[in-house]
Amino acid sequence: MSTSDNDSWSATDLVDLPLIVPGALHPIDVTSLAGPDAPQHPPRILILYGSLRSDSYSRLAAEEGARVLRVLGCDVRFFDPTGLGAPDDPTADECKVQELRDLVMWSEGMVWSSPERHGAMTGLMKTQIDHIPLSPIGGIRPTQGKTLAVMQVCGGSQSFNTVNQLRILGRWMRLITIPNQSSVPAAYNKFEKGRMLPGSHYNRIVDVMEELARFTIMTRGRPQLTDRYSERVETLEQTHERVIKL
């Protein structure tokens, strides 16, 4: 991550972001945002998308976001949901489930990007989220205290049904869901040859990724922000129960 006071990027830095206005995208001032015990590695962001179509606009929108995140200094990974299978289905690919959970455990923030289908997120998007347990893995809750950005693409007029649903799920999963979000209407005419066209909807995706990177830097390494009284009480009770049985 950059800590430079420079407020612009070189042409080399932005070679994969031709729509960025020179001087308008600023390096993140890590020093002013990070906590005293913050990790030193780049922020780790996992991206989930909700369509398996070869020309999936939700994936293409997420890929645009990933390019911005990488320029901002983030380590970005995608999960390919092909063959994942439904939760509780005995035929589901356990290797894919484990891959997803390992990526969630690795991440410090996430992007969820889904098409809106029949007025809601896709079943594939919900399936991925349902495979992420809320209960601890190895004593660590997979999602609690991590950041989340939500995005959707629409086949027609603009809607916010899907991002609203994703926000509900984010809160349920104890994720720090950032204020900004992206909804791309009539997505079929916002992309050309796999890249997003210039305009306000592209600019909003940049906004969202910039905010996600900042919030991730601010909140990681600060467990006191999401430490819960109810969990501390539960832990004390469990400890007491073990002690009295000795």
JOQUI-V725728 format. One record per backbone hydrogen bond with DSSP energy under -0.5 kcal/mol. CO is the residue of the C=O (numbers start at 0). NH is the residue of the N-H. E is the energy in kcal/mol with one decimal. If there is no record, write none. Layout:
# JOQUI-V725728
co=CO nh=NH e=E
co=CO nh=NH e=E
This chain:
# JOQUI-V725728
co=1 nh=29 e=-1.1
co=5 nh=26 e=-0.6
co=9 nh=13 e=-1.5
co=11 nh=14 e=-1.3
co=13 nh=16 e=-2.0
co=16 nh=19 e=-1.6
co=20 nh=23 e=-2.4
co=20 nh=24 e=-0.7
co=23 nh=25 e=-0.6
co=27 nh=29 e=-1.5
co=28 nh=31 e=-0.5
co=28 nh=32 e=-0.7
co=29 nh=32 e=-1.1
co=29 nh=33 e=-3.0
co=34 nh=37 e=-1.5
co=42 nh=44 e=-0.7
co=42 nh=74 e=-3.0
co=43 nh=107 e=-3.3
co=43 nh=108 e=-1.5
co=44 nh=76 e=-2.4
co=45 nh=110 e=-2.3
co=46 nh=78 e=-1.9
co=47 nh=112 e=-2.6
co=52 nh=55 e=-1.6
co=55 nh=59 e=-2.2
co=56 nh=60 e=-2.7
co=57 nh=61 e=-1.7
co=58 nh=62 e=-2.5
co=59 nh=63 e=-1.9
co=60 nh=64 e=-2.0
co=61 nh=65 e=-2.5
co=62 nh=66 e=-1.9
co=63 nh=67 e=-1.6
co=64 nh=68 e=-2.5
co=65 nh=69 e=-2.5
co=66 nh=70 e=-1.9
co=67 nh=71 e=-1.9
co=68 nh=73 e=-2.6
co=69 nh=72 e=-1.5
co=73 nh=75 e=-0.7
co=74 nh=44 e=-2.8
co=76 nh=46 e=-2.5
co=77 nh=79 e=-0.5
co=78 nh=80 e=-0.7
co=80 nh=83 e=-2.2
co=82 nh=92 e=-0.7
co=83 nh=92 e=-0.6
co=85 nh=88 e=-1.6
co=87 nh=89 e=-0.7
co=88 nh=91 e=-2.1
co=91 nh=93 e=-0.9
co=92 nh=96 e=-2.0
co=93 nh=97 e=-2.5
co=94 nh=98 e=-2.2
co=95 nh=99 e=-2.4
co=96 nh=100 e=-2.4
co=97 nh=101 e=-2.6
co=98 nh=102 e=-2.1
co=99 nh=103 e=-2.3
co=100 nh=104 e=-2.4
co=101 nh=105 e=-2.1
co=102 nh=106 e=-1.9
co=107 nh=146 e=-1.7
co=108 nh=45 e=-2.4
co=109 nh=148 e=-2.2
co=110 nh=47 e=-2.9
co=110 nh=112 e=-0.5
co=111 nh=150 e=-2.5
co=112 nh=49 e=-1.8
co=113 nh=152 e=-1.5
co=114 nh=116 e=-0.6
co=114 nh=121 e=-0.5
co=116 nh=119 e=-1.0
co=119 nh=116 e=-3.5
co=121 nh=125 e=-2.0
co=122 nh=126 e=-2.6
co=123 nh=127 e=-1.9
co=124 nh=128 e=-1.9
co=125 nh=129 e=-2.7
co=126 nh=130 e=-1.3
co=128 nh=131 e=-1.4
co=130 nh=132 e=-0.7
co=135 nh=137 e=-0.5
co=136 nh=139 e=-1.5
co=139 nh=136 e=-3.2
co=142 nh=145 e=-2.1
co=145 nh=175 e=-3.8
co=146 nh=109 e=-1.7
co=147 nh=177 e=-2.5
co=148 nh=111 e=-2.5
co=149 nh=181 e=-1.5
co=150 nh=113 e=-2.0
co=151 nh=183 e=-2.3
co=152 nh=115 e=-1.9
co=153 nh=186 e=-2.7
co=155 nh=185 e=-3.0
co=159 nh=163 e=-2.0
co=160 nh=164 e=-2.2
co=161 nh=165 e=-2.8
co=162 nh=166 e=-2.0
co=163 nh=167 e=-1.8
co=164 nh=168 e=-2.2
co=165 nh=169 e=-2.7
co=166 nh=170 e=-2.5
co=167 nh=171 e=-2.3
co=168 nh=172 e=-2.3
co=169 nh=174 e=-2.9
co=170 nh=173 e=-1.6
co=173 nh=144 e=-2.4
co=174 nh=176 e=-1.2
co=175 nh=147 e=-1.9
co=175 nh=177 e=-0.6
co=181 nh=151 e=-1.9
co=182 nh=184 e=-0.7
co=183 nh=153 e=-3.1
co=185 nh=188 e=-2.2
co=186 nh=189 e=-2.0
co=189 nh=196 e=-3.0
co=191 nh=194 e=-1.6
co=194 nh=191 e=-3.1
co=198 nh=202 e=-2.1
co=199 nh=203 e=-1.9
co=200 nh=204 e=-1.4
co=201 nh=205 e=-1.9
co=202 nh=206 e=-2.3
co=203 nh=207 e=-2.6
co=204 nh=208 e=-2.4
co=205 nh=209 e=-2.6
co=206 nh=210 e=-2.4
co=207 nh=211 e=-2.5
co=208 nh=212 e=-2.5
co=209 nh=213 e=-2.0
co=210 nh=214 e=-2.8
co=211 nh=215 e=-2.5
co=212 nh=216 e=-2.1
co=213 nh=217 e=-2.4
co=214 nh=218 e=-2.1
co=215 nh=219 e=-2.1
co=216 nh=34 e=-0.5
co=218 nh=221 e=-1.3
co=221 nh=224 e=-2.1
co=222 nh=225 e=-1.3
co=222 nh=226 e=-0.8
co=227 nh=231 e=-1.9
co=228 nh=232 e=-2.6
co=229 nh=233 e=-2.1
co=230 nh=234 e=-2.3
co=231 nh=235 e=-2.2
co=232 nh=236 e=-2.6
co=233 nh=237 e=-2.4
co=234 nh=238 e=-2.3
co=235 nh=239 e=-2.7
co=236 nh=240 e=-2.4
co=237 nh=241 e=-1.9
co=238 nh=242 e=-2.2
co=239 nh=243 e=-2.4
co=240 nh=244 e=-0.8
co=242 nh=245 e=-1.3
